[in-house]
């Protein structure tokens, strides 16, 4: 799978660990930075990852900042992106099944590497259920036309 990944300084180390694990698992991973723990601004990394997903250059995106919230807010400003913060495996599975999220955000301050790998695996392997959920996702997409 083609995956775009990015992080600010708060998610830099976790991003690198996830990138390496995803690459080792055979995924094509494009790393949009950050490239150090120097202070940086999460929208600068959310935007290119979100655009890569929205434009079809990547099938899924992963973003990490201190809490995951700033990345989710920023990524959701890009038409075609449905980003959500992943905190538990059940939550990630439900957001894939019911909301068809295409960008997972994580909190680098709150997510240990083993948990992050579990959440990412769930994100990548869980499908969208469609059905009644399709109608709701279409309504979300319709809201984008109001912008």
Secondary structure by P-SEA (a helix, b strand, c coil): cbbbbbbccccaaaaaaaaaaaaaaccccccccccccccccaaaaaaaaaaaaaaccccbbbbbcccaaaaaaaaaccccbbbbbbccaaaaaaaaacccccbbbbccccccaaaaaaaaaaaaccccccaaaaaaaaaaaaaaaac
